[in-house]
């Protein structure tokens, strides 16, 4: 799987994230990025973001 970099994500970007409780199942949740929580340029498990709905998760796919 291609690693997603922080520079590829902006506020307002539509993404699919995996929430902490869904990591084992891999269930994805779709939403729009409100803020980026990861400070580094990349992360092996995905960039952590907060969606406009308040959900926090790691980005697995940019739509």
VEXLO-897212 format. One line per field, with one value per residue (C-alpha): residue number from 1; x, y, z; chain; residue in three letters. Coordinates in Angstrom, 2 decimals, m for minus. Each point is the difference from the previous one (the first is absolute). Last residue first. Layout:
BEGIN
k	[NUM,...]
x	[X,...]
y	[Y,...]
z	[Z,...]
c	[A,...]
r	[ALA,...]
***
This chain:
BEGIN
k	[63,62,61,60,59,58,57,56,55,54,53,52,51,50,49,48,47,46,45,44,43,42,41,40,39,38,37,36,35,34,33,32,31,30,29,28,27,26,25,24,23,22,21,20,19,18,17,16,15,14,13,12,11,10,9,8,7,6,5,4,3,2,1]
x	[m10.92,3.15,0.41,1.30,m0.02,0.31,m2.96,m1.80,m3.76,m1.28,m2.46,2.26,2.70,2.99,3.21,2.80,2.36,0.35,1.38,3.63,m0.16,0.96,0.99,m0.04,m2.51,m2.92,m3.27,m1.23,m3.24,m3.54,0.47,m3.21,m1.49,m0.01,0.38,1.96,m0.33,3.44,m1.33,2.97,0.39,m3.72,0.23,2.74,m1.93,0.99,m0.26,m1.42,0.62,m1.69,2.38,m1.51,3.04,2.97,1.65,2.73,2.64,m0.49,1.21,m1.97,2.03,m0.93,m1.24]
y	[10.22,m0.25,m3.46,m1.47,3.14,m0.71,0.77,2.57,0.49,3.50,0.13,2.54,m2.69,0.02,m1.30,m2.49,m0.59,m3.68,m3.10,0.48,3.78,2.84,3.68,0.11,2.10,m2.46,1.67,1.38,1.99,0.01,m2.73,m1.05,m3.43,m3.70,m2.72,m3.15,m3.35,m1.67,m2.68,0.22,3.78,0.69,1.17,2.50,1.42,m0.78,2.95,0.61,3.47,3.09,2.99,3.12,0.75,m1.21,m3.38,m0.76,1.94,m2.41,m2.92,m3.13,m3.21,m2.15,m3.49]
z	[m2.29,2.12,1.55,3.26,2.13,3.73,2.22,2.10,m0.43,0.82,m2.92,m1.76,0.03,2.35,m1.55,0.73,m2.94,m0.76,1.73,m1.10,0.60,m2.35,0.09,3.82,1.96,m0.05,1.10,m3.33,0.28,m1.42,m2.59,m1.79,0.58,m0.77,2.64,m0.78,1.78,0.24,2.39,2.38,m0.31,0.54,3.65,m0.89,m2.98,m3.58,m2.36,m3.48,m1.42,m1.47,0.25,1.64,2.16,m1.98,m0.59,m2.58,2.00,2.93,m2.10,m0.85,m0.24,m2.98,0.84]
c	[A,A,A,A,A,A,A,A,A,A,A,A,A,A,A,A,A,A,A,A,A,A,A,A,A,A,A,A,A,A,A,A,A,A,A,A,A,A,A,A,A,A,A,A,A,A,A,A,A,A,A,A,A,A,A,A,A,A,A,A,A,A,A]
r	[UNK,UNK,UNK,UNK,UNK,UNK,UNK,UNK,UNK,UNK,UNK,UNK,UNK,UNK,UNK,UNK,UNK,UNK,UNK,UNK,UNK,UNK,UNK,UNK,UNK,UNK,UNK,UNK,UNK,UNK,UNK,UNK,UNK,UNK,UNK,UNK,UNK,UNK,UNK,UNK,UNK,UNK,UNK,UNK,UNK,UNK,UNK,UNK,UNK,UNK,UNK,UNK,UNK,UNK,UNK,UNK,UNK,UNK,UNK,UNK,UNK,UNK,UNK]
***
